[in-house]
Amino acid sequence: MALGGGTVALYEWWGGGRWLRQASCAGAGALRCAVLAGVSWGRLALAAGTATGNVMVWRAAAATAPQRQLCGHRGAVLALCYAASRGLLASASEDRSVRLWAVGELGGGDGAGACLLVCYGHGARVAAVVLRGPLPVSAGEDGACLEWGGGGGVRRARRRVATGGDDGGVRLWQPRREAVPAVAALGAQERPRAVLLVGPRRVLVLDEAGGLAAFEVAQGRWTPVLHPAASGPRAVLAAAPLHGWDETLCAVAGGDGRLLLFALSRPGAAAKLTLFEGAVHGLSWAPRPGLPPDTAAPLLASGPDGEMLWLDVTHRPGQAPWVQLMGRYLLPPCKQRWHTCATFLPQERLLVCGDRRGSLLLFPCSSSSGWAAEGTSIVNGSTDPVVEDSRNELEPSCLLHKGALPLESPLSVLFGLHGKTGVTSVTTHSGYIYSTGRDGVYRQLRLRDQQLEVLQKHRPCKGLQWIEELRFTSDGDLLVLGFHADNFVVWSSRTGENIHCIPCGGGHRSWSYCSSPLAEVFAFIKSGDVMLYHREAEPCEQQVLLASLHGREITCVRRLGALEVPGHATVNVFVTGSEDTTACVLVLSESSRAAVPLARLSDHISSVRTLAFAMGPGDEGFGDEGLSALLFSAGGRAQIECYRLLCTGDTVAQSAVACQVIHVASHRLDKHWEKKKNRHKLVKMDPETRYMSLSVVPGTSTKQLPTPWKFLAAACSDGSVRIFGLLEAARKLVLVAESFHHQRCVLKVEAFLHTWAGGERRHLLCSAATDGSIAFWDISGTIMDAADALHQAEEEMQPLALDAPLVTIMAHSCGVNSLHIRETPEGRYLVASGSDDGSIHVCLLEVALGRGEATAGTCLQVLERVSRPCAHAAHVTGIRVLRPDLLLSASVDQRLTLWKLCPGELVPLSTTFFHVPDLAELDCWEVLEAGGELRYYCVLCGQGLEMLCGTASSKPPPQEAPQ
């Protein structure tokens, strides 16, 4: 092995490990990377990249000075690759360059070695390089993977490349030369008002005067469809494809309330109706279950005063479409009172639509059939374009027949759900309703007792402030269509990146997007003309082999539970939080050894630092009922989010688990501060306050409490310990109590419940700060007072003040990074903590009930204290009491140590090394195997995620045996 100090060593790992030989090279300096060549110590040669930018070559048998020195890089050399058969060495550096050297045999010859290639093309440090034949392939921290040509430029890749990133994902690439698709102006004859793609080869354009024309992409020519006199100015356009006939139904409505319905191949045979006395503001097609999609489609039209009509339109080849009025609906009063999108719910006689005000509405669908009309054939049924005004012809009018149908009001209204800019789309998938808007989020909803209920909101990526549509692909990906600044983007939820990015000037103009196996087409209006972006379909450039978990360090992890799924091994469900501001629900399987994400929670605006579960008597289930729990996540910007997680077995899914996430409530201190009375007399809350730790107060759902409130304790960076109350039914999270006793950053909190033999309960809380102190509180009275105040208060209550701690002990000389409490069979409590200085402290507590006047209330007595200085070589960031005599600790030094708790001392039983750098937290659980053996499992997080298992023995191993 090559060591960073410029030493090459021969190490025998078997039998406890020992160093056999070492050789140091003077002048080599600090090494950043190295490659070894040779099959014996006498023939061993080394090429090492240094922090100064040079590559040193020397032999282990003659290591007094470097044999060769390859100079050229202007930054530290981060990666090397040596091809012995060709005598080539590739190097990658911090200076963003890749160099190729002719070195021959590493151990033979002298000289500097010739530099064959110098390759620049990366936008950041180059982290890896390999040789494919005589040429290098490199990967950089800019996320690019480049294959280099003989002239030092990027050439077209002809091989697959596998990459792994800091997000924990692995991808297989089939690199291709990036073709720049052209954006062409079509040369519209009139000023365009609306544009619509009918497949990848045809563009429909409605001009300001009301005329309709089609542009054939293959022929490159315009074809008139409707004369402006047929619809008039201020017209709106909608089209629906008929899959069975390779036909398209078109609807054009004018500013005078008229509607034209026709097949695109035969515009002369049109049904002409008068819908309203005023203008038609909204027009859209909506798929309806039970209606044959190859011959018919429902059409929704909005007119003055919020009236919306539902028409069923049936295609008849060679004739005008058949139109049937099915329903009338009344939209809620608002300034812009028309619908923008709609969909019919499958297996439910209900209609969901979004309006221009940003509201989501649920309407009933009556079974009665309304007035029907064949319409009239315009211009004698000719297939020629409509070229004359036929206002005086006999035409059916909905105005005479609308009275036969009742004007339905909405069953459920989510007013202003997407803000004032409107709902852009609504669709259904897998039993859920999804809506998008120009507020930059899309929401997942469900129908419950004929009421719309928001389950969760998703923010796809930073900067995507305008979402227009969601598309669910057949391979399970979710594509988000929207606008990022002045670019139209198609964002993939699977890969977490943009598939397409098209400069178009923004989404305020009319546009249309079509994706097909043949091409990707985007049409939009700009500078008074129709612009067309056309890109031929190509094979997917990348394949995700291992899905990424997070883009940055994982800061916390909690196990939800295990699921038994028929035909699959037992799967464990976890939740992780990260510095990338997201939390992830995932499955870890021992059989596949892979982490599969189930859901991502993206409601936080800053890092997620801590997680906590609330599992009451009715919250947790196994088997067919699955797992259910309340999840609390908290972190930067003093933000707490609460979700209801429901996980069940799914034999069809890749992960074997289906996960449903319902957003319950959220809380931010800055919003709470604005509601405080007399806040000018108080110290203003620091906007950068972070929640460092969360703990759910157990045992609060009892007969003693008048309402089913759950309580949550939080450790805060501003020196306070805060308690929150949650009422899930009302989706309300309230700050109920706080204390600034510590006067410095509080790192950890842990709540526990003590029950005496008579059934009397005490809610206790333990908090630890950066000065190494651990305080113990009795919060029983505070919980009862808060429950009473919440029951009586109609609005936000004023936070109560926590009483002084019962006892405070100085456990460490600096910050407490890990804390765990376990009850012993005797009713006492073991409190274990780990510190920044690598020490471990364990104390045994006894809870007593004071009887005298001076000692009334709860009393805590410290019976025993055990401390182990320098238990680890770095911060102890994870600790768990497995049983009264066993303790497990984990540290940033990447050691997981099992300790035996003896009177007055901690004795190490075994130590193992794990692979996760910068350990942030661990979680443990135990499993009773079929043979009766008790196995302990733990999951560790930091720069990655790792799960380990093992058995615990009470006897220390022999010193000579490897551990």
N, C-alpha and C positions, 0 to 999 in steps of 0.2 A: 504494500500500500504506500501511496504518496501522502505525506503529511504537509500541512500548511506552512510549517516553518522551514521548508526546503530540505526535508529528510525523506529518504526512501527506506522502508523497513520490511523485514520478513517476519511474519507473525504466525505462530501455530495456535489455532483456536481450540483444538481438542485438548481435553484433560485439564481444563481450568484456564488455559491460555498462557503463552509466554512469548517474549521477544527473542527471536533467534539471531537476527542481524539488523544493523542499522548503519546507514551511510548518509552523511550530510554534505551538501555541496556549498562551498563558500561562494558568496556572491549571488546566489540564486534569489534571495529575498523571499518575500511572502508569496506563496503560490495560491492561485485562484482555481486552477484546473490542471489536469495532467492525464497523459496516456502512457501505458506501460507496454513494452515489447520485449520478448525473450522468454525462454522456458526454464531457465536456471538463473541462479544468482550471478554466476560468472558472465552470463550473456545478457543480463537484464539491462535495458536502456530505458530512459525516461525523457519525455518531452513535456515540459511544464509551462503553463501560462502564468505570468507574474502580474502583480498589481501595477507595475510600471509600464506595461505594454509590450514587453519582450517575451519571446519564447525561448526557454533554455533547454538544451539537450545535453544529457550526460549519461555515463554508465555508472551503475551501482558499484562495480568493482574498482572504479577509478573516479571517485566523486570529489576529488580535491578542488576542481574548478569546472565550470561548464565546458563541454566539448564543442558545442556550437551555440551561437546566439542569433536568433532570427529577429531582426528589428524592422519596425515599420508602423505598428499600431500606435495610436496616440492615446489610448485608454487601456484599462485593465483587460486582459485576455480572459474571457468568460467560458469558452468552450474550445475543445480540440477534437479532431478525428484523424486517425492515421490509417492509411491503407498500405499494409506492408508489401503486398504483391506489386503495387505500382510505385512505391516509394514516395507517396504523396501525403502531405500533412495539411489539413484545413484548420484555420483558426477564426474565431469570432470574438468581437471585442465590444467594449463600451463605446467606442468611437463610431458605432453603427456600420462598421465595415466587416467584410469577410475576405480573408486572404488565403491563397493556395500556394503551397511551398513544395519545391522538389527537394527532398531530403535524403532520398535513397534509403539505405538501411540505417535505422536510428543509432545503432551501436557502432557503426563503422564509419571511418572517414572523418575529415575535419572540414572546415569552411562554414560559411554562413548559411548556405543553401539559397537557391534561386527562388525569387518570388514570381510565380507564374501569372497570378490573377489578383487584382484588387477590385472588389465588388462593393459598390455603394447603392443602396436602394431602400434600406429600412428607415423608418421614421423614429426609431428608438433603439435602445441597446439590443444587440443580437445575443440571444441567450443560448442557442443550440445550433450545431452544425453537424452534418453527416456528409459522407462522400457516396455518391451514386455513380459508379463508374469513375471517370476522371474528373467529374465536376461536382461542386458542392451544392447542397440544399440547406437552407438556413431558416430558422424561426426566430422572430424577435418579439420584444415586449410591446410592439405596436400591433400584435395580433396577426401579422402577415407571415406567410410561409412562402419563400421564394426559391425557385430553382434557377441556377445561374448558367449562362452560356459561356462559350469559349472566349468571347470578347469582354467578359466582365459585366455584361448586361443581363437583365432578366429575360429568359427565353421561355417558350411555351413548354409547360411541364408535360411529361409523357408517362409519369409514374404516379402511383398513389402515395400519399404522405400522411402519416399519423401524427397528430399533435395533442399535447396535453397542456392545460392552462391552470392558472391560479384559481379558476372557478371550480376546479375538481372535475372538469369534463374532459372526455377524450373524443376526438373527431377524426374521421378518415376523409381525406380530401382527394378529389380528382381535379387538380388545378387545370384551368383553361385560360386562354388568352381573353382578356376582358374586351369585348366589343362594345363600342360606344354607340348606342342606338341613336338614330337621328330623330329630331323633332321637326316635323315638316308642317308648313302652313298649307291648308287645303284650298285656300282661295275662295271663300264663301261669296256667293253672288250678292247676298243681302246681309245686313248686319245681324249676326246670330243672337238669339235670346236664350236658347236651351240646346244642349247637345246630348245625344243618347246613342250608345253603341248597341247594335243588334248583331251579336256575334263578333268575331275578330275581323270580319271582312266588310262590314257595312256600318256607316255612321248616319244617323238621322239628325237633322238640324232644323230647328224651328226658329224662324226669323222674327224680328220685332213686329212686322206687319201681320204675322199669323200664317205665313206660308211655310210649307214643310217640304224639305228636299232630302234626298239620300245620296251619300257619296260611296261609290263602290271602290274599295281599296285596291282590289286586283286590277281593275280597268283604269283607275285613276280619273273617274269622271263623275259629274253630278247628274242626278235624275230628279226632275220635279215630281212631287207626290201630291201635294195639296196647294191650291191657289190661296193667296191670303184672304180672299173674300169668303172662303168656306168657314174660317174660324174667327177671323178678326184679330185686332191687336190684344195685347195682354193675355195671350194664350198660354196654356200649360200643356205639357206632353208627358205621356206615360206609355210604356210598351211591355207586353208579356209574351214570352216565347211559348209556343205550343209544340211540345216535343214529338208528339205522334205524327204531326203533319209537316214538320220542318217549316213552320209558319209562325208569324208574329202578329198578335193582335195589338193594334194601336188605338190610343184614345187621345183626342185633342179637344180641349175645352177652352172656350173663349171668354172674354170679359163681359159678354152679355148673357152668360148662363147656358149657352148652347154646348152640346157634346156631340162629337163625331166619333163613331166606332167603326173600324174597318180592319180587314186583313191587309198586311203590307203588300202582298202580291196582287191584290185587287182593291186598290183604294177607291175605285168608282162605285163599288157595291158597299155603301156605308149606311149605317144606322144613325139617324140624326134625331137627337132628343133635346128638349129644353128642360133643364134641371131646375134652375133657379131664376128669380127675377133680377138677380144681380150677378156679379162676377163669380166664377169658380176659382177659389183660392188654392185648393189642394186637390191633387189627383194622384192616386196610387193603386197599383194592383197588389192583391194579397192572396197567397195560396190558402186554400180551404180544404180540410180533410173531407173526404166523401165526394168531392167534385172531380171528375176525370180531368187530369192536368193536360191531356193531349187534345181536348176539344173545348174546354170551358175554363174561365177564370173569373174570380170576383173582382169588382172594381169599386173603390171608395172615392167619393167626391164630396168636397166641403164647399159650402156656399156662404152667403151672408148670414149674420146673426148666429153663427156656430152650428148650423144645421149640416149634418153629414148623411149622405145616402149610400146604401149598399146595393149594388147592381150585380147580378150574375149575367155574364156575357158568354154566349155559346157560339162557337165558330161553325158556319155552314158553308162548305166549299161552293163557290160560284154565286152565293147569295149574301145578302146583308146579314150581319150577326144578329142572333136572337138575344133580346135584352129583357131581363126580369128584375123588377124592383123588389128587393127582399127586406129592407129595413130602413128605418129613419132614426137618427141619433142626435142628441143635443150635447154639444161640447160646453164645458164650464165657461163662464164669462171671463174674458181677458181682452187685452188690447189686440193681440194678433190671434184671432179665434178660428183657427183651422188646423186640420190634422196634417202631419208630415209623413207618417208611416203607420202600418198596421199589419197585424197577423191574426189568423184564427188559431185558437188553441186546439190541438188534437184531442179527441175523445171528450171534448167539453163544448157545449153550445155557447161559447164565449168568444168575444172579440177584444183584443188588446190593441190599443193605438196610442201613438205619441203625438203631441201637438206642438205648435210653434212656441208656446210659452214654456216648454220644458217639462210638461206634466205627462204622466202615464195614466191611461184611462182603461177601465174594464167595462165592457158593455155586454148585455145578454143578446143572444141570437134566437129570435122566435122561430118556431117551426112553420108558421103560416106563410104561404106563398103569396106574394103581392101581385101587383099589376104587371102584365107582360105586354111587350110590343115587338113586332118584327122590325119596325123601322121602315124607312123608305129607301128606294134605290135612287141615288142622286145621279143626274145626267143619264137617265134611262138605263141605269145599271151597267154602263160602259166601264171597261177596265182602264180607261184613260184617266189621267189626273183630273181632279176637280178644278175647273178653270173658270167657272162662272158663278155668280151670286144666285143662290136658290132660296133666298129668304122667304119668298112668297109661296113656296111649295107647301103642300100639306105635310105636316110633321107631327109625330106623337109628342105629347107634353106630359112630363111627370107632375107638373103643377096641378093637373086636374085629378090625379089619382093618388097623390101622397096622403090625402086625408084618410084613405082606407087603412093606413098603417099607423100605429101609435108612435109617438115621438119618445124614444127611450132615453132615460137618463143613466148616467154611469153607475155601476154597482160599487166601484172602488175608484178613488182618485188619489194619486200621489202627486200633489200639486208642486210644480217647480222642481221636480226631482233632478233634472239636469240643468238647472239654472234658467236664465231668461233667454238664452240663445237657441233653445229648442232641442227636441229629441230627433235624432237623425235616422235611427233605425231601431226596429224591434223584431226579434226572431225567437224561435224555440229550438231547443236541442236537449235531448236526453231527459225530457220531463221538466226542464227549467226554462224560464223566460230570460232573455238577455236584451238589454237596451243600451244604446250608445247616445252620446250627445257631444256638444261642442265644449263641454267642461273638462275634457281630457280623461274621462273615466268611462268604463262600461260597467254595468251593474247586472248581477245575477239575482233573479227573483223567483218566487214560487207562488202558487195559488193555494190559499188556505181558507176554507169556508167562504169561497167566492170573494176573497179579499187579496189584493196584491201585497206581498210581503218581501221586502228587500233582504236578501241573504248576505250579500257581500258586494263590495265595490272594488274594482281592479283599476289600477293605473299602470298601463302597459310599460311605458318607458318615459324617462325624463325628457321633457320638452314636447311631447306629443299632446298638444293642448286641444286638438280638434279631431274627434273620432267620428267617422262616418258610417262604418259598417263592420260587422263581424262575419267571417266565413269559416265554417268548420269543414276541414278536409277529410277525405276518406281514410287517410292514414293517421288520424287522431290529432293533427295539428290545428291550432286556432290562429287564423290570420286576422290581423287588425288593420283596417284601412283608415287612413286619416292624414292629417297635415301636420308637418313639423316645420315651423316657420313658413317659408314660401315653397316647400317641397311636398309633393304627394308621396307617402311612404306606405309600403306593405310590410308590416312587422310580424314576425313569426314568434309565437309564444314558446315553441319548442326550443328553438336555437337562441332566443332572446336577442335577435338582431334584425335589422332591416333586410328584407329580400329585394325590394325595389325602392329606389329613391329618385323621383322625377322632378326636376325644377319646373314649376308651373305658375308661380306667382301667388299661390295661396288658394284656399278653398272657398273664398267668397264668390267665385265665379262658377258658372255651370260646368260640370265635368262628368265623365263616365269612364268606368274601368271594366275591362273584360279579360278574364284569364281562361285560357283553353289549352288543350294539349298541343295546339299548333303555335300559339303566340301569346304574348302579353301586350295588350293594347290599352292606351290611355288617351282619351280625347278631352280637350278643354278649350275654353274660349279665352283668347288673349289678344289685346290690341285690335278688337273688332274683327277677328278672324277665328277660324277653327284650327286648332293645332292638334296634330296626331303624333303620339309616341308609339312606335311599333318595334317590338323585339321578338325575334323568333325564339320558340321554346327550345331549351337545351337541357341535357341531363343535369340532375342536381349536382352541384359542385362538391357538396360535403354530406357526410353521413355521420350522425351522432351515435357513437358506440357506447359512450357512458355519459348520461345526462349530467349537466352541471348542477351543483347544489347552490352555491353562493359565489358571488363575484369577489368577495373579500373574506376576511377572517370570520370564522364561526365563533361567536362570543358566548353562546349558551345552548344547552341541549337538555331536553326532558323526554322521558319515555312515557307514552300514553298507555301502552299495554300490548298484549299479544292476542293474535287472532288465529283461530283454527279454521282453515279453509279446506274443504274436501278436495283431495287430489293435489294438495300443496303442503309443503313443510310449514311449520309454525312461523308466522311472520310477526315481527315487532314493529310497532308504529311509534315514531319519534317526531318531535317538533324541534327545529333548530332556529336560532336567531343569529343575525349577522350584522357586520358593519355596513353592508350594502343596503341597509334599511328595510330588509324583508325578513319574514319568517317563513319557514318551509315545513310542511307536513310531509313526511317521507316514510318509506318502508325499508328496513334493513333485514335481509334474509341471510341466514347462515348458509343455506344451500347454494345460492347464487353469488354470495359475497358482494352484492351490489346494493347501492342505495338508489331507490326509485322515487322521485318526487311525486306526491299526490296532489298537493295544492300549494300555491304561493300566496302569502298575505302581504300586501304592499301598501297598507294604510299609514305606515310610519313615515315621517318626514326626516327622521334622523336614525342613527344606529339603534338596533334592538339589542339590549344588553342583558335582559333577564326574562325568564318565563316562569309561569306557575300554573298548576292545574287545580281545579276545584271539582272533586268527585264526591257527591253526596250519596245517600242510600239509593236514590233512584237514578243516579247519573251513570253508573258503570254497569255494563253487562257483558256477557261473553257468549260464545256460540253464535247462534243465528241472529241474536239481537245486536251483536257487535259491541263497539266501544262508544261511550258518550261522555263528554267532559266539557267543562268551561275552561277555556284557555285565556290567560292573561299574559300580555306581552307589554314590555315597557322599555324605555331607554332614553335617548337624547331628547332635548327640547321638552322635558317634563311631560311626556305623552304616554298614556296607557290606553291600550286597545283590548277589548274583550270579545271573544268568539265562542260559539257553541260548535264543537266538533262531533261529528257522527261518522264513525268508520264501521263498515260492514264488509264481509267477505264477498268477493266477486270473482267467480271462476273464469269469467271471460276476459277480464282486464289483465294486462301484462303483470301488474304488481299484485294481483289476486285480492286487491282491496279497493273498495269504492269509498271516497271521502266526500262528505258534505260539510261545508263551512257556512255558518250563519254569523254575521256580524251582529253583536248584541249591543255594545255601548263603547264609548270612548270618553277620555277626559284629558284636558290639558290645563296646566296651572295658570298659564297666561290668560286663558279665557275666564278661569275662576277668579283671577285677581281683579278683572274689570267689574265683577259683580260685588266685590267686597264693599261694605260700608266703612266710612272713616278710614279709607286706605291711606290718606295723607298722613295719618299718625303712625303708620306701620312701615317697616323696612320693605322696600319693593322687592318682589320675587325676582331672582336672577333668571333671565330668559334662557340661560345656558344650563339650567339645572338638569341633572340626569338622574334617572332612577337606576340605582346600582343593583338592587336585589328586591325580589317580591316573595311573599309567603302568604298563603291563604290561611286565615284563622279557622282551625277545625272546630267542629261541634257546635256551630251557631244555629243550625236548623233544629231547634228544640221547642218544647211547649213554653219555655220561658220567654221566647221572643214573639211579639205580636204579628210580625210580618216575616216572610221568608227571605230576609236579607242575608247576603253573603258578605263577609268582611275580608279585606285584603290589607296587609301591612307592606309598606314600601320603605326602603333605605334610600336616602336622597343625598346628592352631592353637596347640597347647600347646608348640610349639618342637621337636617331634620329627620324624624321618624314620623311617617304619615300613615293614617288608617283611612281606607275608603270603604264605602258600602255600595253593594250592587243589588238592584232589584231587577231580575232578568225579565219578568213579565212586562215591566214598564220601560225596559231598556234604559235604565238610569244608573249612572255611576257617579257617586257623590263623595267629596272629601268630608269626613266626619270628625277627625281629630288629628292633632299634630303636636310635636314637641321638638325643641331645639336644644335638648339636654347636652348632646355631644359637642356642639359648637365647632364641629369639623366634619369632614366628609364621612358619612355612614356607608360602609361597604357591604354589610350583610345584615339580614334579618331572618329570624326563624321563629315561627309561632308554634306553640304546642299546648295540649290540653291536659290538665290534671284532674282526675276524678277520685274523690275520697270514697271510702267504703260505704258511706251513707248515701252516695249518689250526688253529693254536692260537687259542682264543677268550678274550676278556675281556668280562665284563658290567660296564658302567659306568653310573653314575647321576649326574645333575646335579640339584641342588636350589637354590632361590632363596628368600630371606627378605625380611622387611619392611625390613631395613637396607640393601638394595641389593646384598648379597653373593650370589655364586653359587659353590657348592662342587661339586667333582667327586670321586666316590667310585669305588673299585674294589670291587664287591660279589661278585666271582667266588668267592672263598673262602667268603664267607658263604652264598652259594647252595648250594655243594657241602656245607658243613657242615650246613646246614638240611635238605637232602635226605636226608643220612645219618641225622640225628636223627629226622626224620619217618618214615623207613622203619623205625626200631627202636622208636620210642615208640608205646605203645598208647593213651595219653591225651594231653592237652595238654602240649606241650613248653615249657620255660622259654625265653623269647626270648633270642636271642644279642645280643651287643653289636657294632655296626658298628665297623670300624676307622676311624681318623681319615681325613679327606678327603685326597686326593692333592694338591690345590691349591685355593685359594680366592681369588677375585678380587672386587674392589669395582667392580661395573659401573655402579651408579647411586647416587644420593644418598638414595633412599627405596625403597619397596616395588617388587618386580618382579611385575607383573601378567600378563605374557605371556612365554612361553619356547618356543623351537623349535630343534631340532638336525637338521642334514642333513649326510650324508656327501658329500664331494667325490669326483670320479673318481680323485684321487691318494691316497685313503684317509685324508684329513684330515677334520676336522669343523668346520662353521660353526655357532656358537652365537649365536642372535639373541634379544634380550630387549627388552621395553618396560617402562616404569616409570610410577609415579604422576606424576612431574614432566613427562611428555610426551616424554622422551628415548628414543632407541633406541641399543642397544649391540650390536656384532657382534664376535666374536673367532674367530680361527682356531686350532684345536688340533691337535696331533700326538701320537699315542699311540706310545710306545716301550717296549721291554722292557729293563729294567735288567739288566746282565750282572755287574757287580761286586757284592761283598758289601755295600758301603754303599748301592748303588742297586738291590738285588735287588727284583724285582717290576715292576709297571706304573709307567711315568713319563709324565706329561703335560707338554707344553711349549706355552706360548702363543706362537704365531708372529707374530700380528698382531692389533691391536685398533683398531676404528673406532667412534667415538661421534658421534651427532648430537643435540646438545641442542635442546630445543624443537622436535622434529620434528612434534609435534602440540600443540594448544592445551589438551589435557586428558589423562587417563589413557590410556595405550596398553594396551588390554585384549586385543588380538589381533595376532599376528605369525606369519608363515610365510616360510621360505626356499623360494622356488619352484624356483630352480636356483642354481648357485654365484655367478651375477652378478646375480640378481634377488631382491628382498625385497618382501613385501607387509605392510603394517601397517594397523591399524584402531584407532580411538580413540573415546572418548566424545564427542568433538567432531563425530561423524558423518561423518568423512572417511576414505575408503579410498585409501591412497597406495601407488603402485608405485615402488620405489627401485632404482637401479642401484648395485651395489657396486663401487666403483672403489678403487684403492690409496689408502688414507688418508682416504677420504670416501664419503659416501652422497649420490647425486645423484637428486633426484626426477624421475621420468619422466612420471607423470600422476596426477591426483587426481580422484576422483568422490565425490559425496555419497550416503549411503544414508539410509533413512527410519527406521531402528530407533533409538529413543532409549536412553540408558543401556546402551550396548553392553557385554555381558558376555564374549563369546567368539566366535571364528570358527573354521571348519574349511575346508580347501581340498583340491581334487583336480584332476587334469588329465585331459582327454579328447582322444584323437586322432581328429579328424573323418575322414570318408570321403575328403576331398580331400587328406589328409596334413597339414592345419593343426592345430596344437596349441593347444587352448583351455583356459584356466584357469577353474575355477568356485570360488566360495566361498559359504558360508552364514553368516549373522550372526544372533546372538540377543541379546535384551535385553528391552525392552518391545515384543516382537514377534519376527517371524522373516522373514528376507529372503534370497533367493538371487540372486547376480549372476554374470555370466560375461563373459569378454573375452579378448583376445589380448595378449601381451606383446611389446613392441618394445624393442630395446637402445638406440635413439636417442631423446634427449629431443625433445619436440615444439617447434615454433617458439613463441616467446613471445607472438606476437600471435594465435595460434589458440586458440579456446576448448577447454578440456580437459574 
